Amino acid sequence: MSDGPIAALIREKLTTGLSPVALEVVDDSWKHAGHHHEGGIDAQDGGETHFQLRIVSEHFADQNRVQRHRTVNGLLKAELAASVHALSIIALTPAEANAI
């Protein structure tokens, strides 16, 4: 399955900003169909409003969990201010990902 335009933009921004060794962008909007969000957005399959991210990057080496989330949120500031309603983030270093 290919990314929708917002998922593709998220992938592009995170790839450019963090050079991840692994990146998963999952659109979970279909799980929230019928929920109303600010601005009257109704989540639908393909609505690109709810995402799960799993990103593995050396960039996170000296950051705690809150700093990692702030880094990701900062890169996606425009999307979070517009169409993205919810973002679940798992941000790991390569060493942490290999330990799992």
The first five atom37 places (N, CA, C, CB, O) and aatype in JSON, in Angstrom:
{
  "aatype": [12, 15, 3, 7, 14, 9, 0, 0, 10, 9, 1, 6, 11, 10, 16, 16, 7, 10, 15, 14, 19, 0, 10, 6, 19, 19, 3, 3, 15, 17, 11, 8, 0, 7, 8, 8, 8, 6, 7, 7, 9, 3, 0, 5, 3, 7, 7, 6, 16, 8, 13, 5, 10, 1, 9, 19, 15, 6, 8, 13, 0, 3, 5, 2, 1, 19, 5, 1, 8, 1, 16, 19, 2, 7, 10, 10, 11, 0, 6, 10, 0, 0, 15, 19, 8, 0, 10, 15, 9, 9, 0, 10, 16, 14, 0, 6, 0, 2, 0, 9],
  "atom_mask": [
    [1, 1, 1, 1, 1],
    [1, 1, 1, 1, 1],
    [1, 1, 1, 1, 1],
    [1, 1, 1, 0, 1],
    [1, 1, 1, 1, 1],
    [1, 1, 1, 1, 1],
    [1, 1, 1, 1, 1],
    [1, 1, 1, 1, 1],
    [1, 1, 1, 1, 1],
    [1, 1, 1, 1, 1],
    [1, 1, 1, 1, 1],
    [1, 1, 1, 1, 1],
    [1, 1, 1, 1, 1],
    [1, 1, 1, 1, 1],
    [1, 1, 1, 1, 1],
    [1, 1, 1, 1, 1],
    [1, 1, 1, 0, 1],
    [1, 1, 1, 1, 1],
    [1, 1, 1, 1, 1],
    [1, 1, 1, 1, 1],
    [1, 1, 1, 1, 1],
    [1, 1, 1, 1, 1],
    [1, 1, 1, 1, 1],
    [1, 1, 1, 1, 1],
    [1, 1, 1, 1, 1],
    [1, 1, 1, 1, 1],
    [1, 1, 1, 1, 1],
    [1, 1, 1, 1, 1],
    [1, 1, 1, 1, 1],
    [1, 1, 1, 1, 1],
    [1, 1, 1, 1, 1],
    [1, 1, 1, 1, 1],
    [1, 1, 1, 1, 1],
    [1, 1, 1, 0, 1],
    [1, 1, 1, 1, 1],
    [1, 1, 1, 1, 1],
    [1, 1, 1, 1, 1],
    [1, 1, 1, 1, 1],
    [1, 1, 1, 0, 1],
    [1, 1, 1, 0, 1],
    [1, 1, 1, 1, 1],
    [1, 1, 1, 1, 1],
    [1, 1, 1, 1, 1],
    [1, 1, 1, 1, 1],
    [1, 1, 1, 1, 1],
    [1, 1, 1, 0, 1],
    [1, 1, 1, 0, 1],
    [1, 1, 1, 1, 1],
    [1, 1, 1, 1, 1],
    [1, 1, 1, 1, 1],
    [1, 1, 1, 1, 1],
    [1, 1, 1, 1, 1],
    [1, 1, 1, 1, 1],
    [1, 1, 1, 1, 1],
    [1, 1, 1, 1, 1],
    [1, 1, 1, 1, 1],
    [1, 1, 1, 1, 1],
    [1, 1, 1, 1, 1],
    [1, 1, 1, 1, 1],
    [1, 1, 1, 1, 1],
    [1, 1, 1, 1, 1],
    [1, 1, 1, 1, 1],
    [1, 1, 1, 1, 1],
    [1, 1, 1, 1, 1],
    [1, 1, 1, 1, 1],
    [1, 1, 1, 1, 1],
    [1, 1, 1, 1, 1],
    [1, 1, 1, 1, 1],
    [1, 1, 1, 1, 1],
    [1, 1, 1, 1, 1],
    [1, 1, 1, 1, 1],
    [1, 1, 1, 1, 1],
    [1, 1, 1, 1, 1],
    [1, 1, 1, 0, 1],
    [1, 1, 1, 1, 1],
    [1, 1, 1, 1, 1],
    [1, 1, 1, 1, 1],
    [1, 1, 1, 1, 1],
    [1, 1, 1, 1, 1],
    [1, 1, 1, 1, 1],
    [1, 1, 1, 1, 1],
    [1, 1, 1, 1, 1],
    [1, 1, 1, 1, 1],
    [1, 1, 1, 1, 1],
    [1, 1, 1, 1, 1],
    [1, 1, 1, 1, 1],
    [1, 1, 1, 1, 1],
    [1, 1, 1, 1, 1],
    [1, 1, 1, 1, 1],
    [1, 1, 1, 1, 1],
    [1, 1, 1, 1, 1],
    [1, 1, 1, 1, 1],
    [1, 1, 1, 1, 1],
    [1, 1, 1, 1, 1],
    [1, 1, 1, 1, 1],
    [1, 1, 1, 1, 1],
    [1, 1, 1, 1, 1],
    [1, 1, 1, 1, 1],
    [1, 1, 1, 1, 1],
    [1, 1, 1, 1, 1]
  ],
  "atom_positions": [
    [[0.85, -1.19, 0.0], [0.0, 0.0, 0.0], [0.88, 1.24, 0.0], [-0.96, 0.01, 1.22], [1.83, 1.32, 0.78]],
    [[0.57, 2.18, -0.85], [1.38, 3.39, -0.94], [0.87, 4.44, 0.05], [1.38, 3.94, -2.38], [-0.29, 4.42, 0.48]],
    [[1.77, 5.35, 0.37], [1.42, 6.45, 1.27], [0.46, 7.41, 0.6], [2.68, 7.2, 1.73], [0.51, 7.62, -0.62]],
    [[-0.43, 8.0, 1.41], [-1.22, 9.12, 0.94], [-0.32, 10.35, 0.96], [0.0, 0.0, 0.0], [0.83, 10.26, 1.39]],
    [[-0.82, 11.49, 0.51], [0.03, 12.69, 0.42], [0.57, 13.18, 1.76], [-0.75, 13.8, -0.22], [1.71, 13.64, 1.83]],
    [[-0.21, 13.08, 2.82], [0.27, 13.55, 4.13], [1.29, 12.57, 4.69], [-0.91, 13.73, 5.12], [2.31, 12.98, 5.22]],
    [[1.02, 11.27, 4.58], [1.98, 10.26, 5.04], [3.3, 10.39, 4.28], [1.4, 8.84, 4.87], [4.37, 10.26, 4.86]],
    [[3.22, 10.65, 2.98], [4.43, 10.83, 2.17], [5.21, 12.06, 2.63], [4.08, 10.95, 0.68], [6.44, 12.03, 2.68]],
    [[4.51, 13.13, 2.95], [5.16, 14.35, 3.44], [5.81, 14.11, 4.8], [4.15, 15.5, 3.55], [6.92, 14.57, 5.05]],
    [[5.13, 13.38, 5.68], [5.7, 13.02, 6.98], [6.97, 12.21, 6.78], [4.68, 12.22, 7.83], [7.99, 12.49, 7.41]],
    [[6.91, 11.23, 5.92], [8.07, 10.38, 5.63], [9.23, 11.22, 5.09], [7.69, 9.27, 4.61], [10.38, 11.05, 5.51]],
    [[8.94, 12.12, 4.18], [9.97, 12.98, 3.57], [10.62, 13.88, 4.61], [9.36, 13.84, 2.46], [11.85, 13.99, 4.66]],
    [[9.82, 14.54, 5.44], [10.36, 15.46, 6.45], [11.21, 14.73, 7.49], [9.22, 16.2, 7.15], [12.27, 15.22, 7.87]],
    [[10.75, 13.57, 7.94], [11.51, 12.81, 8.93], [12.79, 12.24, 8.33], [10.65, 11.69, 9.51], [13.82, 12.18, 9.0]],
    [[12.73, 11.82, 7.09], [13.92, 11.3, 6.42], [14.95, 12.4, 6.23], [13.54, 10.68, 5.05], [16.14, 12.19, 6.49]],
    [[14.52, 13.56, 5.79], [15.42, 14.69, 5.59], [15.99, 15.19, 6.92], [14.7, 15.83, 4.87], [17.18, 15.49, 7.01]],
    [[15.15, 15.29, 7.93], [15.56, 15.87, 9.2], [16.34, 14.95, 10.12], [0.0, 0.0, 0.0], [17.14, 15.43, 10.93]],
    [[16.12, 13.63, 10.02], [16.71, 12.72, 11.0], [17.52, 11.56, 10.4], [15.62, 12.15, 11.84], [18.1, 10.78, 11.14]],
    [[17.57, 11.45, 9.1], [18.31, 10.36, 8.44], [18.1, 9.02, 9.14], [19.81, 10.69, 8.39], [19.07, 8.39, 9.56]],
    [[16.86, 8.57, 9.27], [16.6, 7.33, 10.01], [17.13, 6.09, 9.3], [15.12, 7.18, 10.25], [17.2, 6.03, 8.08]],
    [[17.51, 5.11, 10.11], [17.89, 3.81, 9.56], [16.65, 2.93, 9.38], [18.92, 3.1, 10.47], [16.67, 1.95, 8.65]],
    [[15.57, 3.3, 10.06], [14.28, 2.63, 9.9], [13.17, 3.65, 10.17], [14.15, 1.4, 10.87], [13.29, 4.48, 11.07]],
    [[12.12, 3.58, 9.38], [11.0, 4.5, 9.55], [9.72, 3.81, 9.1], [11.23, 5.81, 8.75], [9.62, 3.34, 7.97]],
    [[8.75, 3.75, 10.0], [7.43, 3.23, 9.68], [6.42, 4.34, 9.93], [7.09, 1.95, 10.53], [6.39, 4.94, 11.0]],
    [[5.59, 4.6, 8.94], [4.52, 5.6, 9.05], [3.23, 4.85, 8.75], [4.74, 6.84, 8.07], [3.0, 4.43, 7.61]],
    [[2.39, 4.7, 9.76], [1.14, 3.94, 9.61], [-0.04, 4.88, 9.81], [1.08, 2.75, 10.62], [-0.15, 5.54, 10.84]],
    [[-0.91, 4.93, 8.82], [-2.13, 5.75, 8.89], [-3.21, 4.94, 9.61], [-2.61, 6.19, 7.45], [-3.72, 3.95, 9.07]],
    [[-3.55, 5.37, 10.82], [-4.58, 4.69, 11.62], [-5.92, 5.43, 11.6], [-4.11, 4.54, 13.05], [-6.76, 5.2, 12.46]],
    [[-6.11, 6.3, 10.66], [-7.32, 7.13, 10.62], [-8.6, 6.31, 10.58], [-7.28, 8.05, 9.43], [-9.61, 6.7, 11.17]],
    [[-8.56, 5.18, 9.91], [-9.75, 4.34, 9.78], [-10.28, 3.89, 11.14], [-9.46, 3.13, 8.91], [-11.47, 3.62, 11.29]],
    [[-9.39, 3.79, 12.14], [-9.81, 3.37, 13.47], [-10.63, 4.45, 14.18], [-8.59, 3.02, 14.31], [-11.27, 4.18, 15.2]],
    [[-10.61, 5.65, 13.65], [-11.26, 6.79, 14.3], [-12.39, 7.35, 13.45], [-10.24, 7.88, 14.59], [-12.81, 8.49, 13.65]],
    [[-12.89, 6.57, 12.51], [-13.98, 7.02, 11.64], [-15.17, 7.46, 12.48], [-14.39, 5.9, 10.66], [-15.58, 6.76, 13.41]],
    [[-15.71, 8.6, 12.15], [-16.87, 9.13, 12.85], [-16.52, 10.05, 14.0], [0.0, 0.0, 0.0], [-17.41, 10.74, 14.52]],
    [[-15.27, 10.1, 14.42], [-14.87, 11.01, 15.48], [-14.74, 12.41, 14.89], [-13.53, 10.56, 16.14], [-14.2, 12.59, 13.8]],
    [[-15.24, 13.37, 15.61], [-15.16, 14.75, 15.14], [-13.97, 15.43, 15.8], [-16.47, 15.53, 15.44], [-13.73, 15.28, 17.0]],
    [[-13.24, 16.15, 15.01], [-12.05, 16.85, 15.49], [-12.2, 18.33, 15.23], [-10.77, 16.3, 14.82], [-13.09, 18.77, 14.49]],
    [[-11.32, 19.1, 15.83], [-11.33, 20.54, 15.64], [-11.36, 20.85, 14.15], [-10.11, 21.2, 16.31], [-10.62, 20.25, 13.36]],
    [[-12.2, 21.79, 13.77], [-12.32, 22.15, 12.36], [-13.34, 21.3, 11.63], [0.0, 0.0, 0.0], [-13.53, 21.46, 10.42]],
    [[-14.02, 20.39, 12.35], [-15.06, 19.58, 11.72], [-14.54, 18.41, 10.9], [0.0, 0.0, 0.0], [-15.29, 17.83, 10.12]],
    [[-13.28, 18.05, 11.07], [-12.72, 16.94, 10.31], [-13.36, 15.65, 10.82], [-11.17, 16.88, 10.44], [-13.41, 15.4, 12.02]],
    [[-13.83, 14.85, 9.92], [-14.39, 13.55, 10.23], [-13.4, 12.51, 9.75], [-15.81, 13.34, 9.58], [-13.2, 12.37, 8.54]],
    [[-12.78, 11.77, 10.65], [-11.78, 10.78, 10.24], [-12.45, 9.68, 9.44], [-11.06, 10.19, 11.47], [-13.49, 9.15, 9.84]],
    [[-11.85, 9.34, 8.32], [-12.34, 8.27, 7.46], [-11.15, 7.47, 7.0], [-13.15, 8.84, 6.25], [-10.0, 7.9, 7.13]],
    [[-11.42, 6.29, 6.46], [-10.34, 5.51, 5.87], [-9.64, 6.39, 4.84], [-10.88, 4.18, 5.22], [-10.28, 6.93, 3.95]],
    [[-8.33, 6.52, 4.97], [-7.58, 7.37, 4.06], [-7.63, 8.83, 4.43], [0.0, 0.0, 0.0], [-7.12, 9.68, 3.69]],
    [[-8.24, 9.15, 5.57], [-8.39, 10.54, 5.98], [-7.1, 11.2, 6.42], [0.0, 0.0, 0.0], [-7.02, 12.43, 6.48]],
    [[-6.09, 10.41, 6.74], [-4.76, 10.89, 7.11], [-4.81, 11.91, 8.26], [-4.08, 11.51, 5.91], [-4.28, 13.01, 8.15]],
    [[-5.46, 11.5, 9.35], [-5.54, 12.37, 10.53], [-4.86, 11.76, 11.74], [-6.98, 12.65, 10.86], [-4.49, 12.49, 12.66]],
    [[-4.7, 10.45, 11.77], [-4.12, 9.73, 12.91], [-2.98, 8.83, 12.4], [-5.21, 8.88, 13.65], [-3.18, 8.01, 11.5]],
    [[-1.8, 8.99, 13.0], [-0.65, 8.22, 12.55], [0.1, 7.59, 13.71], [0.29, 9.1, 11.76], [0.12, 8.11, 14.82]],
    [[0.72, 6.44, 13.42], [1.69, 5.81, 14.31], [3.04, 5.9, 13.61], [1.3, 4.3, 14.64], [3.16, 5.58, 12.43]],
    [[4.04, 6.34, 14.35], [5.4, 6.42, 13.8], [6.32, 5.54, 14.61], [5.9, 7.88, 13.8], [6.23, 5.48, 15.84]],
    [[7.21, 4.87, 13.93], [8.33, 4.18, 14.56], [9.55, 4.62, 13.78], [8.17, 2.59, 14.55], [9.69, 4.33, 12.59]],
    [[10.43, 5.34, 14.46], [11.6, 5.91, 13.8], [12.85, 5.55, 14.58], [11.46, 7.44, 13.66], [12.9, 5.69, 15.8]],
    [[13.85, 5.07, 13.86], [15.12, 4.69, 14.46], [16.19, 5.59, 13.83], [15.45, 3.16, 14.22], [16.41, 5.57, 12.62]],
    [[16.85, 6.39, 14.69], [17.84, 7.34, 14.19], [18.94, 7.55, 15.22], [17.18, 8.67, 13.84], [18.67, 7.6, 16.42]],
    [[20.15, 7.68, 14.75], [21.28, 8.0, 15.62], [21.11, 9.4, 16.21], [22.61, 7.9, 14.83], [21.71, 9.72, 17.24]],
    [[20.31, 10.22, 15.58], [20.05, 11.59, 16.04], [19.5, 11.61, 17.47], [19.07, 12.29, 15.09], [19.66, 12.61, 18.18]],
    [[18.86, 10.53, 17.89], [18.25, 10.48, 19.22], [19.22, 10.06, 20.33], [17.09, 9.52, 19.2], [18.83, 9.96, 21.49]],
    [[20.47, 9.83, 19.99], [21.44, 9.26, 20.94], [21.56, 10.03, 22.24], [22.79, 9.19, 20.29], [21.67, 9.42, 23.3]],
    [[21.55, 11.32, 22.21], [21.72, 12.13, 23.42], [20.42, 12.78, 23.89], [22.76, 13.2, 23.19], [20.45, 13.77, 24.61]],
    [[19.29, 12.22, 23.47], [18.0, 12.8, 23.83], [17.19, 11.82, 24.67], [17.21, 13.19, 22.57], [17.23, 10.61, 24.46]],
    [[16.45, 12.38, 25.65], [15.51, 11.55, 26.39], [14.22, 11.43, 25.57], [15.22, 12.14, 27.82], [14.1, 12.01, 24.49]],
    [[13.26, 10.68, 26.08], [12.03, 10.43, 25.34], [11.27, 11.72, 25.01], [11.13, 9.5, 26.13], [10.76, 11.87, 23.89]],
    [[11.18, 12.63, 25.95], [10.46, 13.89, 25.71], [11.16, 14.7, 24.62], [10.35, 14.72, 27.02], [10.5, 15.25, 23.74]],
    [[12.48, 14.78, 24.68], [13.24, 15.51, 23.67], [13.06, 14.9, 22.29], [14.71, 15.55, 24.03], [12.96, 15.61, 21.29]],
    [[13.02, 13.58, 22.23], [12.82, 12.89, 20.95], [11.46, 13.23, 20.36], [12.94, 11.37, 21.14], [11.34, 13.51, 19.16]],
    [[10.44, 13.22, 21.2], [9.09, 13.55, 20.72], [9.03, 15.01, 20.29], [8.04, 13.28, 21.83], [8.39, 15.33, 19.28]],
    [[9.67, 15.89, 21.02], [9.71, 17.31, 20.62], [10.42, 17.49, 19.28], [10.41, 18.16, 21.7], [10.01, 18.31, 18.46]],
    [[11.47, 16.73, 19.06], [12.2, 16.79, 17.79], [11.28, 16.39, 16.64], [13.44, 15.88, 17.83], [11.2, 17.1, 15.63]],
    [[10.6, 15.27, 16.79], [9.68, 14.79, 15.75], [8.54, 15.78, 15.56], [9.13, 13.39, 16.11], [8.22, 16.15, 14.43]],
    [[7.92, 16.22, 16.66], [6.82, 17.18, 16.56], [7.26, 18.48, 15.91], [6.25, 17.47, 17.95], [6.5, 19.09, 15.17]],
    [[8.49, 18.91, 16.18], [9.01, 20.13, 15.57], [9.14, 20.0, 14.06], [0.0, 0.0, 0.0], [8.83, 20.93, 13.31]],
    [[9.6, 18.85, 13.61], [9.72, 18.62, 12.17], [8.36, 18.55, 11.48], [10.49, 17.33, 11.91], [8.23, 18.86, 10.3]],
    [[7.34, 18.13, 12.23], [5.99, 17.97, 11.67], [5.02, 19.05, 12.14], [5.44, 16.6, 12.03], [3.81, 18.86, 12.13]],
    [[5.57, 20.18, 12.55], [4.76, 21.26, 13.12], [3.61, 21.69, 12.2], [5.64, 22.47, 13.42], [2.48, 21.85, 12.66]],
    [[3.88, 21.86, 10.93], [2.85, 22.32, 9.99], [1.73, 21.29, 9.86], [3.47, 22.59, 8.6], [0.55, 21.64, 9.81]],
    [[2.09, 20.01, 9.81], [1.09, 18.96, 9.67], [0.23, 18.83, 10.93], [1.76, 17.62, 9.37], [-0.97, 18.61, 10.85]],
    [[0.87, 18.98, 12.09], [0.14, 18.91, 13.36], [-0.79, 20.11, 13.54], [1.12, 18.83, 14.53], [-1.82, 20.0, 14.2]],
    [[-0.42, 21.22, 12.96], [-1.27, 22.42, 13.05], [-2.41, 22.37, 12.04], [-0.43, 23.69, 12.81], [-3.38, 23.13, 12.16]],
    [[-2.31, 21.49, 11.07], [-3.34, 21.42, 10.02], [-4.15, 20.14, 10.14], [-2.69, 21.51, 8.64], [-5.08, 20.07, 10.94]],
    [[-3.82, 19.14, 9.36], [-4.69, 17.96, 9.22], [-4.41, 16.82, 10.18], [-4.58, 17.45, 7.85], [-5.3, 16.0, 10.42]],
    [[-3.21, 16.73, 10.74], [-2.88, 15.6, 11.61], [-3.42, 15.88, 13.01], [-1.35, 15.34, 11.66], [-3.03, 16.85, 13.66]],
    [[-4.3, 15.02, 13.46], [-4.95, 15.18, 14.76], [-4.22, 14.43, 15.87], [-6.4, 14.7, 14.69], [-4.16, 14.9, 17.01]],
    [[-3.64, 13.27, 15.54], [-2.99, 12.45, 16.56], [-1.75, 11.78, 15.97], [-3.97, 11.38, 17.13], [-1.75, 11.34, 14.82]],
    [[-0.7, 11.73, 16.79], [0.57, 11.16, 16.36], [1.14, 10.33, 17.51], [1.56, 12.27, 15.92], [1.48, 10.87, 18.56]],
    [[1.24, 9.04, 17.3], [1.86, 8.14, 18.27], [3.3, 7.92, 17.82], [1.08, 6.77, 18.39], [3.54, 7.54, 16.67]],
    [[4.26, 8.17, 18.72], [5.67, 8.14, 18.33], [6.45, 7.12, 19.15], [6.29, 9.52, 18.49], [6.41, 7.12, 20.38]],
    [[7.16, 6.26, 18.45], [8.2, 5.43, 19.06], [9.49, 5.88, 18.39], [7.93, 3.86, 18.87], [9.67, 5.67, 17.19]],
    [[10.38, 6.49, 19.17], [11.64, 7.02, 18.65], [12.8, 6.35, 19.38], [11.7, 8.57, 18.81], [12.93, 6.47, 20.6]],
    [[13.63, 5.66, 18.63], [14.71, 4.86, 19.2], [16.04, 5.15, 18.51], [14.39, 3.38, 19.1], [16.07, 5.62, 17.38]],
    [[17.13, 4.87, 19.22], [18.44, 4.85, 18.59], [18.62, 3.48, 17.96], [19.59, 5.17, 19.63], [17.89, 2.55, 18.3]],
    [[19.58, 3.32, 17.05], [19.82, 1.99, 16.48], [20.17, 0.95, 17.56], [20.95, 2.06, 15.45], [19.74, -0.2, 17.47]],
    [[20.94, 1.34, 18.56], [21.29, 0.4, 19.63], [20.05, -0.05, 20.39], [22.3, 1.04, 20.6], [19.92, -1.23, 20.72]],
    [[19.14, 0.88, 20.67], [17.91, 0.53, 21.38], [17.03, -0.39, 20.52], [17.14, 1.79, 21.77], [16.44, -1.34, 21.04]],
    [[16.95, -0.1, 19.24], [16.13, -0.92, 18.33], [16.69, -2.34, 18.22], [16.06, -0.27, 16.93], [15.93, -3.3, 18.15]],
    [[18.0, -2.47, 18.21], [18.64, -3.78, 18.12], [18.48, -4.59, 19.4], [20.11, -3.62, 17.81], [18.52, -5.82, 19.37]],
    [[18.29, -3.9, 20.53], [18.13, -4.58, 21.81], [16.73, -5.16, 22.0], [18.43, -3.62, 22.94], [16.51, -6.0, 22.87]],
    [[15.8, -4.73, 21.19], [14.41, -5.18, 21.31], [14.22, -6.53, 20.66], [13.45, -4.17, 20.69], [13.12, -7.07, 20.67]]
  ]
}
